[in-house]
């Protein structure tokens, strides 16, 4: 094998190793992005669940207030009828 052939082989091996390193970096980056997307999706789901719970609680409180006001109105009506 001539010096020129050895240099070509060495360059080819170096290029191949560089390609492997780049591919490994791309795979690691893709996994990182996938993990971030998964985390964002989980965060979004938890926020939606929290929003639903808060809406339900708000609706329940509004219903309680409305019921109390209706009861108060009924008492006022009864008291007015007694006069």
C-alpha positions in Angstrom: 0.0 0.0 0.0 1.4 3.3 -1.0 1.6 6.4 1.1 -1.1 8.0 -0.9 -3.4 5.0 -0.4 -2.7 5.0 3.3 -3.5 8.7 3.5 -6.8 8.2 1.6 -7.7 5.3 3.9 -6.9 7.4 7.0 -9.0 10.3 5.7 -11.9 7.9 4.9 -11.7 6.5 8.4 -11.6 10.0 10.0 -14.6 11.0 7.8 -16.5 7.9 8.9 -15.7 8.5 12.6 -16.8 12.1 12.2 -20.1 11.0 10.6 -20.6 8.5 13.5 -20.0 11.3 16.1 -22.4 13.7 14.2 -25.0 11.0 14.0 -24.7 10.3 17.7 -25.1 14.0 18.4 -28.2 14.2 16.3 -29.7 11.2 18.0 -29.0 12.7 21.4 -30.5 16.0 20.3 -33.6 14.3 18.9 -34.0 12.4 22.2 -33.7 15.6 24.1 -36.3 17.3 21.9 -38.6 14.4 22.3 -38.2 14.5 26.1 -39.0 18.3 26.0 -42.1 17.8 23.9 -43.3 15.0 26.2 -42.7 17.3 29.2 -44.5 20.1 27.5 -47.5 17.9 26.7 -47.6 16.6 30.3 -47.5 20.2 31.5 -50.3 21.2 29.2 -52.5 18.3 30.3 -51.9 19.1 34.0 -52.7 22.8 33.3 -55.9 21.8 31.5 -56.9 19.5 34.4 -56.2 22.4 36.9 -58.3 24.8 34.8 -61.2 22.3 34.8 -61.0 21.8 38.5 -60.9 25.6 39.0 -63.9 26.1 36.7 -65.8 23.3 38.5 -65.0 25.0 41.9 -66.0 28.4 40.6 -69.3 27.0 39.2 -70.0 25.2 42.5 -69.4 28.4 44.5 -71.6 30.4 42.1 -74.4 27.8 42.5 -74.1 28.1 46.3 -74.3 31.9 46.2 -77.3 31.7 43.8 -79.0 29.2 46.1 -78.3 31.4 49.2 -79.7 34.5 47.4 -82.8 32.6 46.4 -83.3 31.4 49.9 -82.8 35.0 51.2 -85.3 36.2 48.6 -87.8 33.7 49.8 -87.3 34.7 53.4 -87.8 38.4 52.5 -90.9 37.5 50.6 -92.3 35.6 53.6 -91.4 38.4 56.0 -93.1 40.9 53.7 -96.3 38.8 53.6 -96.5 38.7 57.4 -96.9 42.5 57.7 
